[in-house]
Amino acid sequence: MAKEVNSDYWDKDRVKAEEPKEYNTLNVGPTHPATHGVFQNVMLMDGEYIVSTEQTIGYIHRAFEKIAERRPFYQITPLTDRLNYCSAPLNNMGWHMTVEKLLGIETPKRVDYLRIVIMELARIADHVICNSVIGVDSGALTGFTYMFQDREFIYEIYEEICGSRLTTNMGRIGGFERNFSPKAWEKIKYFLEFFPAKLKEFETLLMRNRIFMDRTINVGAFPLDRALAYGFTGPNLRACGLDYDVRVMNPYCSYEEFEFTIPVGQNGDTYDRFMVRQAEMKQSLSIIQQALDKLDALEDKETYYACDPRFVLPPKEKVYNNMEALIWHFKIVMGETDIPVGEVYHCIEGANGELGFYLISDGGRTASRLHFRRPGFIYYQAYPEMVQGTMLSDAILTMSSMNVIAGELDA
């Protein structure tokens, strides 16, 4: 005989007002693959919805700033590689320009244009990773596998220029270690030929895809006033509707000579962040082409470093064959040149926001104080507010679209 069911049990109004709500705690990270880095979020869940979340960073803390304060300026470049390792050359160039600002070194136009080529390639590589990962986290793996080949080609360009791929240690204070080889120029020009079509194919795959749109539109939306309050910069800020770009607002490296637009969004959601980065890659391609045209117009085809023997390392062929060059090389490497006393801050438009270096020198061999302004560390603080009340699956997409890099959280 069937057991009689108490109809009152199924009455939705039966729940007493004084009965406490029961929540679950979910630990996302620090080694969860969806976090794309070694950091942790302890989430208080109401079913599939996030009530609150608390971040924990520091799992890969390396004390870069304190290590850098005990090293000569030339030995700090490899440390900057490990901040945003998805676009390491941008970190390198930003650090070199900071030191040049302190030392009063003026770089030739050819050095500026060479740096712009490398920095924009790094920006494209970073955006390729971020946007293809957004596709993966929404269930579209195909775009990631397609774009992986294009990112690989950029790494091949790095390798041809400096011998390294991911952490590049590219460039030197005052310019570059060596001139670009003919093969490097061939690769750069070929990249400009084939990549626009590949970028268009990737965009077509996702931009009007109904599943992708449903997963990203109005997901992780953030109003402009809150973004400014948290110190957002880069694509995350521009997706909220503000056209702030360091390359335009505070030009460096001859960026004032280039023509490009600043893409902006409206809602500050995951879809806008995706589309802003897509548009920025197209602008980067235009900037690289302009840089190549300017390089071709220069009479000087050989200069790749500033002429300041007090601080700029001479080329190795001169060190091997010229006594004066060997002496200057020794003095610079051993820290026997007088570093000016000063306090400088220099920032560049990194791939994920304003990357700045605050340097204080007391005239010694090393920096007295040094601080890295890592954009990821700044905007990641807003993550709990961005995901509160959203579903867990949306929280993962929001994190991907913010381009949170673990190396920047734990400097």
C-alpha positions as CSV (number, residue, x, y, z in Angstrom):
1,M,0.0,0.0,0.0
2,A,1.4,3.4,-1.0
3,K,2.4,5.8,1.7
4,E,0.2,8.9,2.0
5,V,2.0,12.1,1.1
6,N,1.6,15.1,3.3
7,S,0.5,17.9,0.9
8,D,1.6,20.5,3.4
9,Y,5.2,19.4,2.9
10,W,5.1,20.5,-0.8
11,D,3.6,23.9,0.0
12,K,6.1,26.6,-1.0
13,D,4.7,28.9,1.6
14,R,5.5,26.4,4.4
15,V,9.0,27.7,5.0
16,K,9.2,29.6,8.2
17,A,10.6,33.2,8.1
18,E,12.9,32.5,11.0
19,E,14.4,29.4,9.4
20,P,18.1,30.3,8.5
21,K,19.1,29.9,4.8
22,E,21.8,27.3,4.2
23,Y,24.8,28.2,2.0
24,N,27.6,26.1,0.7
25,T,31.3,27.0,0.5
26,L,33.1,26.3,-2.8
27,N,36.8,26.4,-3.1
28,V,37.9,27.5,-6.6
29,G,41.7,27.2,-6.8
30,P,44.5,27.6,-6.2
31,T,45.2,24.8,-8.7
32,H,41.8,24.7,-10.5
33,P,42.4,24.9,-14.3
34,A,39.5,27.3,-14.7
35,T,41.3,30.0,-12.8
36,H,44.1,30.2,-15.3
37,G,46.7,30.8,-12.6
38,V,47.7,29.9,-9.1
39,F,45.2,31.9,-7.0
40,Q,42.2,31.0,-5.0
41,N,38.6,32.1,-4.6
42,V,36.5,30.9,-1.7
43,M,32.9,31.3,-2.8
44,L,29.8,31.3,-0.7
45,M,27.2,29.7,-2.8
46,D,23.4,29.7,-2.8
47,G,22.9,26.7,-5.1
48,E,24.5,27.8,-8.4
49,Y,24.5,31.5,-7.4
50,I,27.4,33.4,-5.8
51,V,26.5,35.2,-2.6
52,S,30.1,36.4,-1.9
53,T,33.7,35.5,-2.7
54,E,37.0,36.1,-1.0
55,Q,40.3,36.1,-3.0
56,T,43.5,34.7,-1.8
57,I,46.8,35.5,-3.6
58,G,50.4,35.0,-2.8
59,Y,50.9,31.3,-3.8
60,I,53.7,32.3,-6.2
61,H,54.9,35.4,-4.4
62,R,58.5,36.0,-5.5
63,A,59.3,39.5,-4.0
64,F,60.3,40.9,-7.4
65,E,60.4,44.5,-6.1
66,K,62.7,43.7,-3.3
67,I,64.9,41.5,-5.4
68,A,65.1,44.3,-8.0
69,E,66.2,46.8,-5.4
70,R,69.4,44.6,-4.9
71,R,70.2,44.3,-8.5
72,P,71.8,46.6,-11.1
73,F,69.4,48.1,-13.6
74,Y,70.5,45.7,-16.4
75,Q,69.7,42.6,-14.3
76,I,66.1,43.7,-13.6
77,T,64.8,43.1,-17.1
78,P,64.4,39.3,-16.7
79,L,62.3,40.0,-13.6
80,T,59.9,42.1,-15.5
81,D,59.4,39.1,-17.9
82,R,57.7,37.2,-15.1
83,L,54.9,39.8,-14.5
84,N,52.6,39.5,-17.5
85,Y,54.3,36.6,-19.2
86,C,51.8,36.6,-22.0
87,S,53.3,39.9,-23.3
88,A,56.8,39.9,-21.8
89,P,58.4,42.4,-24.3
90,L,56.0,45.1,-23.2
91,N,57.2,44.7,-19.6
92,N,60.8,44.8,-20.8
93,M,60.3,48.0,-22.9
94,G,58.4,49.7,-20.1
95,W,61.3,49.1,-17.7
96,H,63.9,50.3,-20.1
97,M,62.1,53.5,-20.8
98,T,61.8,54.1,-17.1
99,V,65.5,53.9,-16.6
100,E,66.2,56.0,-19.7
101,K,63.9,58.7,-18.2
102,L,66.0,58.7,-15.0
103,L,69.3,58.7,-16.9
104,G,68.3,61.2,-19.4
105,I,68.9,59.0,-22.4
106,E,67.3,60.0,-25.7
107,T,66.7,57.1,-28.1
108,P,67.0,57.5,-31.9
109,K,63.8,57.4,-33.9
110,R,64.7,54.0,-35.4
111,V,64.9,52.5,-31.9
112,D,61.4,54.0,-31.1
113,Y,59.9,52.4,-34.2
114,L,61.6,49.0,-33.6
115,R,60.2,49.0,-30.1
116,I,56.7,49.9,-31.3
117,V,56.8,46.9,-33.7
118,I,57.7,44.6,-30.9
119,M,55.2,46.1,-28.4
120,E,52.3,45.8,-30.8
121,L,53.2,42.2,-31.6
122,A,53.2,41.5,-27.9
123,R,49.8,43.2,-27.5
124,I,48.4,41.0,-30.3
125,A,49.8,37.9,-28.7
126,D,48.3,38.8,-25.3
127,H,44.9,39.5,-26.8
128,V,44.9,36.3,-28.8
129,I,45.4,34.3,-25.6
130,C,42.7,36.2,-23.7
131,N,40.0,36.1,-26.3
132,S,40.6,32.5,-27.3
133,V,40.4,31.5,-23.6
134,I,37.1,33.4,-23.4
135,G,35.9,31.1,-26.2
136,V,37.2,28.0,-24.4
137,D,35.4,28.9,-21.2
138,S,32.1,29.4,-23.1
139,G,32.5,26.0,-24.7
140,A,34.1,26.9,-28.0
141,L,37.5,25.2,-28.1
142,T,38.0,25.5,-31.9
143,G,38.9,29.1,-31.9
144,F,41.7,28.5,-29.4
145,T,43.3,25.8,-31.5
146,Y,43.1,28.0,-34.5
147,M,44.7,31.0,-32.9
148,F,47.3,29.0,-31.1
149,Q,49.2,28.7,-34.3
150,D,49.2,32.5,-34.8
151,R,50.5,33.1,-31.3
152,E,53.2,30.6,-32.0
153,F,54.3,32.6,-35.1
154,I,54.7,35.7,-33.0
155,Y,56.9,33.7,-30.6
156,E,59.0,32.6,-33.7
157,I,59.5,36.3,-34.4
158,Y,60.7,36.9,-30.9
159,E,63.1,33.9,-31.2
160,E,64.6,35.2,-34.4
161,I,65.2,38.6,-32.8
162,C,66.5,37.7,-29.3
163,G,66.7,33.9,-29.1
164,S,63.9,33.6,-26.6
165,R,60.1,33.0,-26.9
166,L,58.0,33.4,-23.8
167,T,60.2,35.3,-21.3
168,T,62.2,37.2,-23.8
169,N,64.6,39.6,-21.9
170,M,64.3,41.6,-25.1
171,G,66.1,44.8,-25.6
172,R,68.5,46.8,-23.5
173,I,68.5,50.1,-21.8
174,G,68.9,52.5,-24.7
175,G,67.7,50.2,-27.4
176,F,68.4,46.6,-28.5
177,E,71.2,44.1,-28.1
178,R,71.4,43.6,-31.8
179,N,69.8,44.7,-35.1
180,F,66.9,42.7,-36.5
181,S,68.0,40.0,-38.9
182,P,66.6,39.9,-42.5
183,K,64.7,36.7,-41.6
184,A,63.0,38.6,-38.7
185,W,61.8,41.3,-41.1
186,E,60.5,38.6,-43.5
187,K,58.5,37.0,-40.6
188,I,57.1,40.3,-39.5
189,K,55.9,41.2,-43.0
190,Y,54.5,37.8,-43.6
191,F,52.6,38.0,-40.3
192,L,51.0,41.3,-41.5
193,E,49.9,39.5,-44.7
194,F,48.2,36.4,-43.2
195,F,47.0,37.4,-39.8
196,P,44.1,39.8,-40.7
197,A,42.3,36.9,-42.5
198,K,42.9,34.6,-39.5
199,L,41.6,37.2,-37.1
200,K,38.5,37.8,-39.2
201,E,37.9,34.0,-39.3
202,F,38.2,33.8,-35.5
203,E,35.8,36.8,-35.1
204,T,33.2,35.3,-37.4
205,L,33.3,32.1,-35.4
206,L,32.2,33.8,-32.2
207,M,31.0,37.4,-32.7
208,R,27.5,36.5,-33.9
209,N,27.4,33.0,-32.4
210,R,24.1,32.8,-30.4
211,I,25.6,30.5,-27.7
212,F,28.6,32.7,-27.3
213,M,26.5,35.9,-27.1
214,D,24.1,34.3,-24.5
215,R,27.1,33.3,-22.4
216,T,28.9,36.7,-22.6
217,I,26.4,39.6,-23.0
218,N,25.5,41.2,-19.7
219,V,27.8,38.8,-18.0
220,G,30.3,40.4,-15.6
221,A,29.0,43.9,-16.5
222,F,30.6,46.7,-14.6
223,P,29.5,50.4,-14.6
224,L,32.1,53.0,-15.6
225,D,32.0,54.9,-12.2
226,R,32.8,51.7,-10.3
227,A,35.6,50.8,-12.8
228,L,37.2,54.2,-12.3
229,A,36.8,53.9,-8.5
230,Y,38.8,50.6,-8.6
231,G,41.5,52.1,-10.9
232,F,40.6,50.1,-14.1
233,T,42.8,50.8,-17.1
234,G,43.3,49.1,-20.5
235,P,40.7,47.1,-22.3
236,N,38.6,46.5,-19.1
237,L,38.2,50.3,-18.7
238,R,37.6,50.9,-22.4
239,A,34.9,48.2,-22.5
240,C,33.0,50.4,-20.0
241,G,33.0,53.3,-22.4
242,L,36.0,55.5,-21.6
243,D,38.6,56.0,-24.3
244,Y,41.6,56.2,-22.0
245,D,44.8,54.9,-23.6
246,V,48.3,55.8,-22.3
247,R,49.7,55.8,-25.9
248,V,47.4,58.8,-26.6
249,M,47.0,60.5,-23.2
250,N,50.7,60.4,-22.4
251,P,52.6,59.4,-25.5
252,Y,56.0,57.7,-25.4
253,C,58.3,56.1,-27.9
254,S,57.0,58.4,-30.7
255,Y,53.5,57.1,-30.5
256,E,52.3,60.7,-31.1
257,E,53.3,60.2,-34.8
258,F,51.0,57.3,-35.4
259,E,47.3,57.3,-36.3
260,F,45.0,54.8,-34.7
261,T,41.6,54.8,-33.0
262,I,40.7,53.7,-29.4
263,P,38.0,51.1,-29.4
264,V,35.4,51.4,-26.6
265,G,32.4,49.4,-25.5
266,Q,29.1,50.4,-23.7
267,N,28.1,47.9,-21.1
268,G,31.5,46.8,-19.7
269,D,30.5,43.2,-19.9
270,T,32.4,40.1,-21.1
271,Y,31.2,40.6,-24.7
272,D,32.4,44.2,-24.8
273,R,35.8,43.2,-23.4
274,F,36.1,40.5,-26.1
275,M,35.1,42.9,-28.8
276,V,37.4,45.7,-27.6
277,R,40.4,43.4,-27.7
278,Q,39.4,42.2,-31.2
279,A,39.3,45.8,-32.4
280,E,42.6,46.6,-30.7
281,M,44.4,43.8,-32.6
282,K,43.3,45.4,-35.8
283,Q,44.6,48.7,-34.7
284,S,47.9,47.1,-33.7
285,L,48.3,45.7,-37.2
286,S,47.8,49.2,-38.6
287,I,50.4,50.6,-36.1
288,I,53.0,47.9,-37.1
289,Q,52.5,48.7,-40.8
290,Q,52.9,52.4,-40.1
291,A,56.1,51.7,-38.1
292,L,57.5,49.6,-41.0
293,D,56.7,52.5,-43.4
294,K,58.5,55.0,-41.1
295,L,61.5,52.6,-40.8
296,D,61.7,52.4,-44.6
297,A,61.6,56.2,-44.9
298,L,64.6,56.6,-42.5
299,E,68.0,57.0,-44.1
300,D,69.6,55.2,-41.1
301,K,69.1,51.5,-41.5
302,E,71.6,50.3,-38.9
303,T,71.2,52.1,-35.6
304,Y,69.6,50.0,-32.9
305,Y,70.8,51.7,-29.7
306,A,71.3,55.1,-28.2
307,C,74.7,56.8,-28.4
308,D,75.5,57.2,-24.7
309,P,78.5,55.2,-23.7
310,R,78.1,56.0,-20.0
311,F,75.0,53.8,-19.6
312,V,74.4,52.0,-22.9
313,L,76.2,48.7,-23.4
314,P,78.3,48.7,-26.6
315,P,77.8,46.0,-29.2
316,K,79.6,42.8,-28.5
317,E,81.7,43.0,-31.7
318,K,83.1,46.2,-30.4
319,V,83.7,44.8,-27.0
320,Y,85.7,42.0,-28.5
321,N,87.8,44.2,-30.7
322,N,88.0,47.7,-29.1
323,M,89.7,48.4,-25.8
324,E,87.6,51.5,-25.0
325,A,84.4,49.6,-25.6
326,L,85.6,46.8,-23.3
327,I,86.3,49.4,-20.6
328,W,82.9,50.9,-20.8
329,H,81.3,47.5,-20.9
330,F,83.1,46.6,-17.7
331,K,82.3,49.9,-15.9
332,I,78.5,49.6,-16.8
333,V,78.2,46.0,-15.8
334,M,80.1,46.4,-12.6
335,G,78.1,49.4,-11.6
336,E,81.0,51.9,-11.6
337,T,79.1,54.6,-13.5
338,D,77.4,57.3,-11.4
339,I,73.6,56.8,-11.5
340,P,71.8,60.2,-11.0
341,V,69.8,60.8,-7.9
342,G,66.1,61.1,-8.8
343,E,62.5,59.9,-8.6
344,V,60.7,58.9,-11.7
345,Y,57.4,57.2,-12.7
346,H,56.9,56.0,-16.2
347,C,53.9,54.0,-17.6
348,I,53.1,52.4,-20.9
349,E,49.9,50.9,-22.3
350,G,50.3,47.3,-21.4
351,A,48.2,44.6,-23.1
352,N,45.9,44.5,-20.0
353,G,46.2,48.1,-18.7
354,E,48.5,50.7,-17.5
355,L,51.9,49.2,-16.6
356,G,54.0,51.6,-14.5
357,F,57.4,51.6,-12.8
358,Y,58.0,53.9,-9.9
359,L,61.8,54.3,-9.4
360,I,63.7,56.1,-6.7
361,S,67.5,56.4,-6.9
362,D,69.8,57.7,-4.3
363,G,72.8,57.6,-6.6
364,G,74.0,54.1,-5.7
365,R,74.5,51.2,-7.9
366,T,70.9,49.9,-7.5
367,A,67.5,51.4,-7.0
368,S,66.7,52.7,-3.6
369,R,63.0,51.9,-4.0
370,L,61.1,50.3,-6.8
371,H,57.5,49.6,-7.3
372,F,55.7,47.9,-10.2
373,R,52.2,49.0,-11.0
374,R,50.8,45.8,-12.3
375,P,47.3,46.4,-13.9
376,G,46.1,42.9,-13.1
377,F,46.7,43.4,-9.4
378,I,44.6,46.6,-9.5
379,Y,41.5,45.4,-11.4
380,Y,41.4,41.9,-9.8
381,Q,40.3,43.6,-6.5
382,A,36.9,44.3,-8.2
383,Y,36.2,40.7,-8.9
384,P,34.0,40.0,-5.9
385,E,31.8,42.9,-6.7
386,M,31.6,41.9,-10.4
387,V,30.5,38.3,-9.7
388,Q,28.2,38.8,-6.7
389,G,24.8,37.4,-7.6
390,T,25.9,35.7,-10.8
391,M,26.1,32.0,-11.5
392,L,29.3,30.1,-11.0
393,S,29.7,29.5,-14.8
394,D,29.5,33.2,-15.4
395,A,32.1,33.9,-12.8
396,I,34.7,31.8,-14.7
397,L,33.9,33.7,-17.9
398,T,34.2,37.0,-16.1
399,M,37.6,36.1,-14.7
400,S,38.8,35.1,-18.2
401,S,37.6,38.3,-19.8
402,M,39.3,40.4,-17.2
403,N,42.6,38.8,-18.3
404,V,43.8,38.1,-14.7
405,I,47.5,37.1,-14.9
406,A,48.8,35.3,-11.7
407,G,52.3,36.7,-12.3
408,E,51.0,40.2,-11.8
409,L,49.2,39.4,-8.6
410,D,52.2,38.1,-6.7
411,A,55.1,40.5,-7.7
